[in-house]
Amino acid sequence: MKILPHTLVAIRYRLRNLDGHVLESILDKGPVHYIHGSGAVMPSLDDAILGMQPGETKTLLVSDNADQFFVDVVIDAVRTATEQEIKNNDFLNRYPDEHCGPDCIC
């Protein structure tokens, strides 16, 4: 299944600045889950992964206001979100505790 609006996406990523310095990485951890198009991730990232499928990896150049970043993404799973998940936006910004630490920007 491809990523489409209102699909539930499980994603791992590494965020780097333009100099290549790693700002955040969860490539070696479990994925985060969000509903595509819900506003949980940067809009430019949302747009860039549209149409990707589980197992795909990509390095993307995305922007957030005036800043640009490289994002290495791994799509772990994609499924249709239920009506209840969409209504409640159950997965908006839900990061497992082990992802966030002192240097994390989640």
C-alpha angles and dihedrals in degrees: 000000000000125000109265132160111293095020120131109240129197108201139173121196150169118218117206133176120235090270089058096251109149110239097176136353135184096164090116094045136064119290127264118235128220141155109255111244094019096112093251093124134034109290091234090056091047089053094044096055096044107125096019119133135215111286094027120125128193142170110224136185107222134172135216110192105306097346127088126202140181111234121193105201134191118191107213101175142352128193138158111272116234120245089249092053091050093046093048095032084223095181101045107138093338106159121174112244093247091064097062124071137146094293096041121110096200 
